[in-house]
Amino acid sequence: MSEHVTLALVDAANQFQQLLRSEAEVAARRGGLHLDTVFSGDNFTDQVALLRGLVSDPAHRPDAMLVMSVRDRGLDRVVREAAAAGVPWIFLNAIEDDLNALRRERPSAVIATVCPDEVETGRVQGRQLKALVPSGRRVLYVQGNPRSLTSRQRTAGMQEAVTGAGLDVVLAGGDWSPEHAGRSVREWLRFATGGRRPFELVACQNDHMAEGVLDALAAAAAELRLPELARIPVTGCDGTPDKGQKMVQQGRLLATVVLPRVAATAIDVVSRLLAQGEKPAPLLMHAATSFPPVSELRPIV
């Protein structure tokens, strides 16, 4: 009988996470594993209850867990319970719980993280900004939730990459949603006068927010009778083939960042662990790439 692995994701409507699921399924079949995918929703309490239920039930306990955490901190208790039950646990995003403390408590436990290098994701965005925006111009950088480790790391990487470029990068809140991102942009557009742009470009920490920004720019242009506002370029991040990359190809976005989809890699890690006893490194990070390549980007005229 093949080993059972549970892939715990958050949002069933999110295209990036659906790609994680589909690629994990391919990797599981290749490795002879049975994969169950569950979506917890974005409520942290609900996710904790779901994960604890899986770990605590001996009749249905998986042989390994792959988890995208809703929140950056707070799953240490569940991970501890999984370790006590002998269930390997692989995070698919970086978290702030002290995993080394858990490993010291149970040296034989498998607790690892296979995730994107989000600081490098931000650096890629920063390189895009340097290639696209002339020195002395303003950029609006729409972040996810500022309490999110992913958002903070992307912002830090972006700021590192644009150091010395002479760009005025203003941070705005987007909370990962197109509605919130659109409201943030509309607030800034109040300063638009005489057809002048309050910023030369809007860079978003995901493509979903970029869609909301595009809608907000178009609505503001019509409402204020300033068509120039609708021509403010936008960039995104996530870069799935059917969304972010497609938006670039359609000319709706100037660029996006293609995130590494790590679920298949994590499945391969688990497959080697269960079949050969090969214990993974505590942290495996993978870098994002620019779409199109930064070398192909040209400054905004």
Secondary structure by P-SEA (a helix, b strand, c coil): cbbbbbbbbcccccaaaaaaaaaaaaaaaaabbbbbbbbccccaaaaaaaaaaaaacccccccbbbbbccccccaaaaaaaaaaabbbbbbccccccaaaaaaaacccbbbbbbccaaaaaaaaaaaaaaacccccbbbbbbbcccccaaaaaaaaaaaaaacccccbbbbbbccccaaaaaaaaaaaacccccccccccbbbbccaaaaaaaaaaaaaaaaaacccccccccccccccccccaaaaaaaccccbbbbccccaaaaaaaaaaaaacccccccbbbbbbbbccccccccccc
